[in-house]
Amino acid sequence: MRLQISPSHERLPWWQQLLYRAGLLLWLKAFGTMIFMGLFFWAYFSLLKYPLRPAWVMPRLAADDWFAFTPHAFPVYAALWVYVSLPPAFLGNLRALLCFGGWMAALCLCGLAIFWLLPTAVPPAGLDWSAYPEMAMIKSMDGGGNACPSLHVACAVFAAFWLGRVLRQVGSPHWLRYLNGLFGLAIAWSTLGTRQHVLLDVFAGLLLGLVFVLASLRHLQRTPQRPLL
């Protein structure tokens, strides 16, 4: 099993470096990601089903009306679970992988603790969800709870920064780095376009994600070994 990228592989073209990195610790990355997501969803839906107290409905801002509902936002919304899998897939060593996983877990635990102590819900959208089968499935499971902060946004921010750092390290073209940032923003927009969140949820999720991504990258840089990603 390949455990760490070698200096010789750092001289490869960026796309070959990414392919090589994807093969490092492949089974650990694959099964670790699946187990992590399974545990997260178990905790998330448990809190949704058994809140500590009745959920407080989040207020809508006037600016929320700038973002119209569209079923086309659903594929972007659902793509988060692929997007957050990309940074660990392309990490170059075990230390960086554990750092990413540990801080992502801390982010999720913080969000879940907020959901438990201060349960919130989105206001009714006034839409007939039966006309939108994909959204009806989400609404039947989620029910608009666990709203603030948006963990969708927080996790997208966390993934965008880590993936952006990997792309810079392998020397990827600028357009790919811009595309990474735009996709992170698109996921934030999708939470509004699907009526899963309101702007206050998005702002809170953005702040939560920034706090944990900055702390995680600082922690990685302060470790005594070479800060490979």
N, C-alpha and C positions, 0 to 999 in steps of 0.2 A: 504494500500500500504506500503510495506517495504521500508524504507528510508535509512537505514544505517546498515552495518554489525555489529553484536554485538560481544563483547569479547568472548563469548562462542563459536561462530562459527569460530573464529580464531584457535581453537584447533582441528577442523575437518581435515581429510585428504585433501591434496591440491586439488584433483579433486572435492571433495564435496564443498570446499570453492568456487571454480570457478562456480559450478552449482548454489550455493546459491547467489553468486554475480550477476549472470546473471538474476536472478529474481528480483533484486533490481531496482526500478524505471524503470521497463520493458517498459512501454508504452512511457515514456519520452525518453528513449534511442532509441527505435524503430522509433518513429515518428520524433524525433530530428535529427537522422542520415539521414533519408530520406529527410527531409526538407533541411538540410545542403547540401546534395549532389545535390539536385535539384537546389538550388540557385547557387551553384558553377558551375554546368554545364551551367546554363543560362548565367552567367557572362563570363565563359570561351569561349563559342561559340560566344557570342556577340563580344568579343574582336577579335576573330579569323575572324569574318565576317567584322568587321569595324575597322581595325587597324588605328592607328594614322598616320602612314607613311608606305611606302613599307618595307617589312621584309628584314632584312639582312641575307643572307645565311651563316650559321655557317660553319667554315672550318673543314675539316677532318684532324685528326692527323694520322701519320703513324701507331700508335697503334690501330687505329680503325679497321685496316685490321685483327687484331687478333680475332675479333669477327664476325664470319660469320653469315649471315642471315639464320634463320631456322624458319619454321612455328610452330615448337614445342614450341617456346618461347611465342606464343600468349596466351595460357591458363594461364601462369604465369603472363604475362602482365595484363590480364583482372582480375586476382585474387586480384589485389591491392584493389579493392573496397570492397571486403570481408575482406581483411586483416586490412584495416584502421577502420573497424567496430568492430574489436575484442577488442581493448583496452577500448573503452567506455562501451562495453557490460559487461566487467568484473570489472569495477570500483565499489568501495564499498560505495560511498556516493555522495551526490549531489555536495558538494564543489569540489571534485576531478573531477567530471563529467563536471562541469562548467569551471574549469581550463583547462581541456583537450580541450573542445570545443572552448573556447575563444582563446587559443594559436594556435590551428589548424586553426581557422578562420584567425588569424593574419598572419600565414604563407601563407595561400592561397591568402590573400589580397596583401601581399608583392609580391608574385609571379605574380599575375595578374597586379599589378602596373608596374612591370618590363616589362611584355608583352605589356602593353599599351604604355609605354614610349620608349621601345627599342624592337620593334617586330623582331623576328628572325624566321628562318625556317631551316629545315634540308636540306642538299644537295640531289638532286635526287639519288635514289638508283639504277636506271637502271634495274629495275625488272618489269616483267609483272605481275601486281597485280591481274589480272583476274584469274591467276592460283592459287591464294590463297584467296578464298572467304572471310574468316574472316578478313584478312588484307585489302582486297579491301574495306570492309565495313568501317573500321577505316579510311583508306586513303580518302574515299569519304567524310567523316565527318570532319576529322582533317586537311587533306591537308598538314601535315608536318609543320604546323605553331606552334606558342607559344612554341618554342623549348628550349630556354635557359633562366633560369635554368629549368631543368626537374622537374616539380612538382610531377611526378610519383615517382622519386627518393626521393625528399624532404619529401613527405608524407609517403613513406615507412620507411625512417629513423626515422621520428617522431613516427610512430606507433610502430616500432621495439623497441625503447627505452622505451616507455610507457608500452608496453606489457611485455617487459623483466622485468621491475620493479614490475609489478603485479605478474608475475610468481615467482620472488624472494620472494615477500612478503608472498605468500601462501605456500612457501616451495616446489615448484614443482621440479621434478628431473632435474639434470643438462642437460640430453639429450634433454629435451623439450626446455630449454633455448637456447641451441646451435641450435636446429632446428629453433627456432624463428629468431635468427641472420642469419642463412643460408638462410631462406626464404626471409628476407629483402634484402640480397645480390642477391638472384635469381631474385627479381623484378628489381633491378638495371641492372642486366645482360639482362633481357628481353627487356628493352628499346633499347638496342643495337642489340639484336638478331632479333627484329622486324623492325629495321631500323627507329624507331620512334625518335631516338636521336643519337647524336654522343658523344664521350667521354667528350668533353668540357661541354656539357649540363649536363652530369652525375656528373661531378666534381662540377659544380655550384649548382646543386640540392643537392648534398651531403653536401656542405657548408651551404646552406640555411636551410636544415633540422636540422643540428647540432646546428646552432645558435638558432633556435626557440625551439628545444627540451631541450637544456641546460637552456635557459631562463625560460621555463615553469616549469621544475622540481625545479629550484631554487626558483621560485615564490611559488610553492606548499609547499616547506620546510619552507619558511619564514612566512607563515600564522600562526596566534597564536594558532589555534586549532591543535589537533593531526593530523599528516600528513598521514592519512589513504588513501589508494588507493582502 
